[in-house]
Amino acid sequence: MRKPIMAGNWKMNCDNDEACKLACGIVDTMAAPGEAEVVVFVPATALTTVVNCVEDSPIEVGAQNLFWADKGAYTGEISGRMIVSTGARWVLIGHSERRGRFGKLEEGWTEAHVAYFGDSDVTVNAKTRKALEVGLKPIVCCGELLAERQAGRTDEVVGGQVRAMLDGLSPAEVAKLVIAYEPVWAIGTGEVCDAEEANRVCGVVRSVVAEVAGPAVAEGLRVLYGGSVSPDNVAGLMAQPNIDGGLVGGASLKAESFVALVAAAAASV
């Protein structure tokens, strides 16, 4: 039995005071999560604050990104060892908002800005390797653009991203990962991938892992769905055999809604 995970990605929200209030609200509202694992990915500026706020609770804390070097002339970056020093134990890698293929324009921006932060399959792999090296637990993301889905390329794109993130990893290292399928067109849009289709693509992820690391690793690997997950649709998603939890954006910024998602994950066991 794979232990379900409910992970909240706070993105660029919450200063230290707001982060502490939200973390404490989740702790105070949440019943024992049973067999579910609970992780919040918070801004780097709030890592130590939130680690202290959730101390002695079942909630674990992660960073939203890391760099692939331990230190050096990389202005504005955060290393895996820096993350570990805060007490956080998880890291999010390759989210579509960091990859160089995000299909959304902000008002007044040109096509040149769409790349956002330029993460590629190569850098996602490098970051994954570094996370494992320093003892962090990575959730590594994959997902297709709307144009790629409409062109019938979902399996090709997602499969390619998974093969790239696993490149050079041993089966034992692959077994330490969590992979999140996040169709780009569903992130923050209110659009949700149909539960059966989300399950099918998570099955594609699992089949690629089986090819790379063997069927036993694939069977034990946890695969999450992300993309406008909410208390209204979480039960249908968690009922799917290939979906082991959620990577949640907006619904993780309110204690009540996030706790409801955690309860759904716990009930799925």
Buried (B, 14 or more C-beta within 10 A) or exposed (E): EBEBBBBBBBBEBBEBEBBBEBBBBBBEBBEEBBEBBBBBBBBBEBBBBBBEBBEEBBBBBBBBBBBBBEEEEEEEBBBBBBBBEBBBBBBBBBBBBBBBBBBBEEEEEEEEEBBBEEBBBEBBBBBBBBBBEBEBBBBBBBBBBBEBBEEEBBBEBBBBBBBBBBBEBEBEBBBBBBBBBBBBBBBBEEEBBEBEBBBBBBBBBBBBBBEBBEEEBBEEBBBBBBBBBBBEBBEBBBEBEBBBBBBBBBBBBBBEBBBBBBBBBBBBE
